[in-house]
Structure formats: C-alpha cells, structure tokens
Amino acid sequence: MDSANDYQVSPGRLLWHCRRGLLELDLILQRFIEHHLESLTTEQRAELFELLHYDDITLLAIVSGREQCEETRLKGMVDLLRAA
C-alpha cells in the first residue's frame, strides 16, 4: 500500500473511493466529504485514501468506534470521520 505522503490524492479519486457497499458507511463518508473535502490538507487526503483501502466491515467498525485502527498515525483522520 502506498504511504500517505507518496503522492497527492485528487478530490475526484477520494469521491470515487468513498462509494461503498454498506449504506451506513456510504452515508458517513458522503457526509464527511460534503463538509470537509475542501478543507483537508494534502496529508489528510492521503490518510483518508489509505483508510479507504480497508474493507467495508472493518472501516465501519473503526469509524463507529467498535474497533481501533491498526495504524496509529491515522488516528487524527479516524477522529475526523467519527465526528462527522
């Protein structure tokens, strides 16, 4: 998997990867993107893109607080998603 700082992630790429198979996760991610996409730094976009590589069940568990993210450096992005 690419490191969070290896490249810039475009907003369109994030939007595409936020389309998920679980309705609950889809709603959370769409709300987050609508309110925060424009204000995310390049690093935050890369961190979000990295989180989007998790499978739907795991990502929903992380965002809902039922599980902790294995990557502690992504904690800030997880906290932003949980606040959405």
Secondary structure, DSSP 4 states (H G I P E B T S, - for coil): ---TTSSPPPHHHHHHHT--SSHHHHHHHHHHHHHHGGG--HHHHHHHHHHTTS-HHHHHHHHHTSS--S-GGGHHHHHHHHH-
